[in-house]
Amino acid sequence: MSDTQTQSAVPSAREAAGKRESASERGQGHTHIADGVVAKIAGMAAREIGGVHAMGGGTARMVGAVRDVVSGGGSSGSVAQGVSVEVGERQAAVDIDLVVEYGAAIQDLATAVRRNVTTAVERMTGLEVTEINIRVDDIHLPGDDDSSDGGDSEPRVK
């Protein structure tokens, strides 16, 4: 048997950028990454952080809930809910709207979200993330579950 190592056929974008000219510089084509792709990557990465309850402002969450009910709950568009991006040829800027869990240290949470989103976007796309703006729209309190206000409950006043 021979001692051969399996090497990845696709070098990372950072390795390729520093060692040789790109395919587009050699006239072999151009890769365009859509804003929606970067938004989905950023949305998934932000949701991975503990303390993030939901993404998007109140209206966006309401519209997303209606869309999920109508589509059967499998809408992949909701992954990018609360995320907007600007994508250039080499750079991306990300804006994220969050609802955080009560008790989470918001500054620490924002730092963790920025770190995770930057890592995911740069690793998967090769784009440099120039900025990530985070807006905390709401805080989820322990008794604020998404259960309906229930028409079955007794009225408060008679």
C-alpha positions in Angstrom: 0.0 0.0 0.0 1.1 3.5 -0.6 1.0 6.3 1.9 -1.0 8.9 -0.1 -3.0 11.7 1.4 -6.3 12.8 0.0 -6.3 16.5 -0.8 -9.3 18.7 -1.3 -9.9 19.4 -4.9 -11.2 22.9 -4.0 -8.6 25.1 -2.2 -10.1 27.6 0.2 -10.6 31.1 -1.2 -8.0 32.6 1.1 -5.3 30.1 0.0 -6.1 30.6 -3.7 -6.1 34.4 -3.4 -2.7 34.6 -2.0 -0.9 32.1 -4.2 -2.1 32.5 -7.7 -4.2 34.7 -9.9 -7.9 34.0 -9.9 -9.7 32.3 -12.8 -11.5 35.5 -13.7 -8.1 37.2 -14.0 -7.1 34.5 -16.4 -10.3 34.9 -18.4 -11.9 31.7 -17.2 -15.1 33.2 -15.8 -16.6 35.1 -13.0 -18.4 33.9 -9.9 -21.3 36.1 -8.6 -22.7 35.3 -5.1 -26.3 36.6 -4.8 -27.3 38.7 -1.8 -29.9 36.0 -0.8 -27.1 33.4 -0.5 -25.1 35.6 1.9 -28.2 36.5 3.8 -29.1 32.8 4.4 -25.6 32.0 5.5 -25.6 35.0 7.9 -29.1 34.0 9.2 -28.1 30.4 9.9 -24.8 31.5 11.6 -26.6 34.0 13.8 -29.2 31.5 14.9 -26.5 29.1 16.1 -25.6 31.4 19.0 -27.4 30.7 22.3 -29.5 33.7 23.5 -30.8 34.5 20.0 -34.6 33.9 20.3 -35.7 35.1 16.8 -34.7 37.2 13.9 -36.4 40.3 12.5 -38.5 43.1 13.7 -42.1 42.6 14.9 -43.6 43.1 11.5 -41.1 40.8 9.8 -41.8 38.1 12.3 -45.5 38.4 11.9 -45.3 38.2 8.1 -42.9 35.3 8.4 -45.4 33.5 10.7 -48.2 34.0 8.2 -45.9 32.8 5.3 -45.0 29.7 7.3 -48.7 28.9 8.0 -49.6 29.4 4.3 -46.7 27.4 3.0 -46.8 24.6 5.5 -43.9 25.8 7.6 -41.2 24.7 5.3 -40.3 28.1 3.8 -36.5 28.5 3.3 -37.0 32.3 2.9 -37.5 32.5 6.7 -33.8 31.6 7.1 -32.9 35.1 5.9 -35.6 36.8 8.0 -34.1 39.7 9.9 -31.0 39.8 7.7 -30.2 42.3 4.9 -26.9 42.3 3.1 -24.9 44.3 0.5 -22.6 42.1 -1.6 -19.9 43.5 -3.8 -17.3 41.7 -5.8 -14.9 41.1 -2.9 -16.8 42.3 0.2 -20.1 42.0 2.0 -21.8 44.1 4.7 -24.5 42.6 6.9 -27.4 44.1 8.9 -29.1 41.8 11.5 -32.3 42.4 13.5 -32.5 40.2 16.6 -34.8 39.3 19.4 -32.7 38.1 22.4 -33.6 35.9 25.3 -34.1 37.6 28.7 -31.0 37.4 30.8 -28.5 37.2 27.9 -25.7 39.7 28.0 -26.5 41.7 24.8 -23.0 43.0 24.1 -21.5 39.6 24.5 -24.3 38.1 22.4 -23.7 40.7 19.7 -19.9 40.0 19.7 -20.6 36.2 19.4 -23.0 36.7 16.5 -20.6 39.0 14.7 -17.8 36.4 15.1 -19.9 33.5 14.0 -21.4 35.3 11.0 -18.0 36.7 9.9 -16.5 33.2 10.1 -19.3 31.5 8.2 -19.6 34.1 5.4 -15.9 34.4 4.8 -15.3 30.6 4.9 -18.2 29.7 2.6 -18.0 32.6 0.1 -14.5 34.0 0.3 -15.9 37.5 0.6 -14.4 39.8 3.2 -17.1 40.9 5.7 -16.5 44.6 6.2 -19.2 45.3 8.9 -22.0 43.6 10.7 -24.6 45.9 12.2 -26.8 44.4 14.9 -30.1 45.8 16.0 -31.8 44.3 19.0 -35.5 44.8 18.3 -37.0 43.0 21.3 -36.3 40.8 24.3 -38.1 37.5 24.8 -39.4 37.1 28.4 -39.9 33.7 29.9 -43.7 33.8 29.9 -43.9 35.3 26.3 -44.2 32.0 24.4 -45.8 32.2 21.0 -48.9 30.5 22.2 -52.0 32.4 21.2 -53.8 34.6 23.6 -56.5 31.9 23.5 -60.0 32.8 22.9 -60.9 30.0 25.4 -59.6 32.0 28.4 -61.9 33.7 30.7 -62.4 37.5 30.3 -60.5 39.6 32.7 -63.6 41.8 33.5 -67.3 41.0 33.6 
